[in-house]
């Protein structure tokens, strides 16, 4: 789901964090260096990965998508997925989990 500037205002870390928190998620900021790769894994919680900077390739059962600034992807609990930084830019992301 892409960021909607008309509905959500200008993209910023504070604005994305607030949106995710209003949806009932606990939010943590992460920075991933180029070359970072997370092999296929699952989580015991529903989560959303939101990207603030860089390009993050996410793979799930439905296929692969590249998230860029403003993109968010829901990852339901128990769903096998992988993630990888694409290119030479650092990825700054918000990891939102619903406990």
Rosetta blueprint (number, residue, H / E / L):
1 X L
2 X E
3 X L
4 X L
5 X H
6 X H
7 X H
8 X H
9 X L
10 X L
11 X L
12 X L
13 X H
14 X H
15 X H
16 X H
17 X H
18 X H
19 X H
20 X H
21 X H
22 X H
23 X L
24 X L
25 X L
26 X E
27 X E
28 X E
29 X E
30 X E
31 X E
32 X E
33 X L
34 X L
35 X L
36 X L
37 X E
38 X E
39 X E
40 X E
41 X E
42 X L
43 X L
44 X L
45 X L
46 X E
47 X E
48 X E
49 X E
50 X E
51 X E
52 X E
53 X E
54 X L
55 X E
56 X E
57 X E
58 X E
59 X E
60 X E
61 X L
62 X L
63 X E
64 X E
65 X E
66 X E
67 X E
68 X L
69 X L
70 X L
71 X E
72 X E
73 X E
74 X E
75 X E
76 X L
77 X L
78 X L
79 X L
80 X L
81 X E
82 X E
83 X E
84 X E
85 X E
86 X E
87 X L
88 X L
89 X L
90 X L
91 X E
92 X E
93 X E
94 X E
95 X E
96 X E
97 X E
98 X E
99 X L
